[in-house]
Amino acid sequence: MSQEQHIQSANRTAMIIGAGPAGLTAAYELLTRTSIRPIVLERSSYMGGISRTINYKGNRMDTAATASSPRATV
């Protein structure tokens, strides 16, 4: 890689939409494997997407994509 190519790749940025498991993993992989700087955008006030820990009536509960998806069948 030439010096010019290295400088150009060092200035690259990736916009990642969503701070769920896939978005956070993508950002982590870019940080650890490339010189691309990820910026993660999330519209809600928390990270994790639908996989997170919630507080329900004083109890902490883990939610997951299959357990909380309206499309999930039991």
C-alpha positions in Angstrom: 0.0 0.0 0.0 1.4 3.4 -1.0 1.6 6.2 1.5 -1.2 8.1 -0.4 -3.5 5.0 -0.2 -2.7 4.6 3.5 -3.6 8.3 4.1 -6.8 7.9 2.2 -7.9 4.8 4.0 -7.1 6.3 7.3 -9.6 9.1 6.6 -12.5 6.8 5.7 -15.6 6.8 7.8 -18.5 4.3 7.9 -21.9 5.2 9.1 -23.7 2.3 10.8 -27.4 2.6 11.3 -28.6 1.0 14.5 -26.8 0.0 17.7 -28.2 -3.5 18.0 -26.0 -6.6 18.0 -25.3 -6.4 14.3 -24.5 -2.7 14.3 -22.2 -2.9 17.3 -20.4 -5.9 15.9 -19.9 -4.2 12.6 -18.4 -1.2 14.4 -16.1 -3.4 16.5 -14.9 -5.3 13.5 -14.1 -2.1 11.6 -12.2 -0.7 14.6 -10.2 -3.8 15.2 -9.6 -5.0 11.5 -9.4 -1.8 9.4 -8.5 1.8 9.6 -12.1 2.8 8.9 -13.6 4.9 11.6 -17.2 3.8 12.4 -19.9 6.1 13.6 -23.0 4.3 15.0 -26.3 6.1 14.8 -29.2 5.0 17.1 -32.5 6.8 17.4 -33.5 5.4 20.7 -32.0 6.3 24.1 -30.4 2.9 24.6 -28.1 0.5 22.7 -28.8 -3.1 22.0 -31.8 -3.0 19.7 -34.4 -5.4 20.9 -31.7 -7.5 22.7 -31.2 -5.7 26.0 -31.9 -5.8 29.7 -35.1 -4.0 30.8 -36.5 -3.1 34.2 -40.1 -4.4 34.5 -41.9 -3.9 37.8 -38.7 -3.8 39.7 -37.2 -6.9 38.0 -34.4 -6.9 35.5 -35.2 -9.0 32.5 -33.2 -9.8 29.4 -35.0 -9.6 26.1 -33.9 -11.1 22.8 -34.9 -10.8 19.2 -36.9 -14.0 19.1 -38.6 -13.5 22.4 -39.9 -10.0 21.8 -40.5 -9.9 18.0 -44.1 -9.7 17.0 -43.3 -12.1 14.2 -42.0 -14.8 16.5 -44.1 -17.9 16.8 -44.1 -20.0 20.0 
